[in-house]
Amino acid sequence: MSARPEKRVPEKRAHAGDVRPAWAEWSDERLLSLRLCDLGVGLEGTWVQGTIEKLHDNLARRGLRFRPFYWVSSEWFSPTGVPGIAVPFYLLHPRLMRLERRMMMEVEGGTRDGCLKILRHECGHAFQQAYRLHRRKKWQQHFGLTSKTYPDTYRPNPASRRHVQHLRLFYAQSHPDEDFAETFAVWLGPPHRWRRRYAGWEALDKIEYVDEVAQQVGKLAPSVNVREEEGPLHELTQTLREHYAEKLDRYPTNAPDIYDRDLLKVFDGTRHPDGGARAAVFLRRNRRRIRQVVRRWTGEYEFTLDQVLDDMVLRTRELGLWANGETDRLVADFAMMLAVNTVHFLYSKRNRIPL
C-alpha cells in the first residue's frame, strides 16, 4: 500500500528571505510523499531568476525585443503555440536538488552554466512560437517541417556538420524544432565564436539565417502573446514519489552503467595509500591531452569525443572511482578505452537516443 500524501505545508513560497520550508528538514522518504502542488516554491529570489536575467541580457545584446515568460512545472519545456518556458521545481531549493540527484543521478540545469544553456535552447522554441517562424518557407528550407512527427528515438550522426552542437546527445538532429532551438542557442553567443567554431560547416548557413530573421523581427512585438501555463506546479497533485516513478519509466535504466566494466579496468574503487586523485578530477586535469591522443587515433572531432568523455567522467564520479598509479599509463589506458567506446557510440545501437 502506498503512503498517504503529506498534508499541505503551512509555509508560503520558498523564496529568498522566506521562512525555511518544513519539508527542507524531512527525510527523502517523507519528502517523496509530498504532493508537487504543496511544495510552494517559486522563481522569485532564486539563483534561477538570476540566470534568467542573464538570458535576457543575451537577448538584449543581440537586439531582440522578445522576452519569454516563465512558470514552474515538473520539467523543462516550451509548449507548442506558447512563447514561454516551464522551469522544473527541483532547481528552486537546495533540498529538492539533492533529491533530484539521488533519484536521477544528475540535476539537469543544476549549475548556472548548465541552466543558461537549457534556457537558451528553450528560448529558441519560445522565439519560434512568438513569431510563427516555422511558417516561413526559408525556415522550412533550412530546418524542415515542424509538423514532422517526433520520433520515439533518433540515431544521430556525431560527425554531421549540418547541425550545431549545443546540448548533449546531438539533440539538434532529433527534430526540425530542436534543430532551430539549438541553432538559436548557439546564435545567442558571441558571433566571433560561432563563426570560428562552425567555419566550413553547413550549420553555419542555419546560424546566419537565424541572424537574418532576428534582424527582421527583432524590434517587432511578438505576433503570439499567449500566456497560458501548461502543467503549472500548483495544479500538479501527484506526489514526488509518483513523479519520479513516471520519470524513471521514461528513461533507460541501463544507460549509466554501459561504461562500468571498462572504467573499472583503469580506475579503482578505493584510494591507494600513496595517494591518488579522484578519477573525475584526474580526467578533468588531463582532458585536453586525452582528447588530442584519441583524435589522432580515430580522426573524430574533439567535440564528438567530449560527448563520450563527459558521460564517463560523470560515471566515475557516481561510482566513486580513484586514479591510482602513474599518470602516463593511466592516460594511455583511458585514451585507448575512450577511442573504442567512441567508435561504439558512433556505430552501435547504443546511440539510439530516447526522446
C-alpha angles and dihedrals in degrees: 000000000000120000118262112255114256118254120258115291110243096219120096125234116328094241125150107282095021124117111281106261115249092233090063087080097044125109118253092254093053093044091052089061092059119100118242091235090058096058092087095202124151140178098247114109096003129122088249090063088056090052090050088054089054089053089052089051088054091051092048092048090054091051099252124147091193121106121176121223122234141214137171120257140146098279145009112278146129113215124227111265094016122100093210144093130233113215119205117248095228092072092062100073132030091229091057091047090054091051091048091053092049093049100038102023090235140046110232107221091004096141128059092247093045092047092050091050091055092043090054090051095047089045087059089059091047092048091051091052094044093060099025089236093166089071091065117100093222091051088054091048091056101037109015132235118331087209090070109121115254107244122230087232136007131204109217127202105224090196093057115125093189093081135052120239112227112128120037125271094040089276094177088074096060101077140345091254091052090046090057095043091052092046091050090050091054092045090056089067125082109299094227090060099052093040090055095039095050101032108144093014124121085226089071089069089058093049091050089050089055087051090051096048091044089058090050097052102018096102095037127097111250115265090218116057101166111147098188114148112217115207098353113196095242090063097049108101099176118109122247087251091056091044093054093043089058093043094051090048090059094054129063110257095205098055098092094054101051092101098040099101093051094043091053090055090061104031135041134233093227136040117254119235092248089062127254130189127250107274092237090053091047091052093049091050093050099033097114094047092048093049092050092051094048093044090057089052100044106024089226123143113264090236089059090051089051092063093060093036092053091053091049094049090051091049094050088054092050092049093046093233127177131211104228119174143031115344098225092052093048092048091050094046094047093045090055091049092048091051092052094047092047090057089048090049091054100045110023131081088252091090095061094114122205117229 
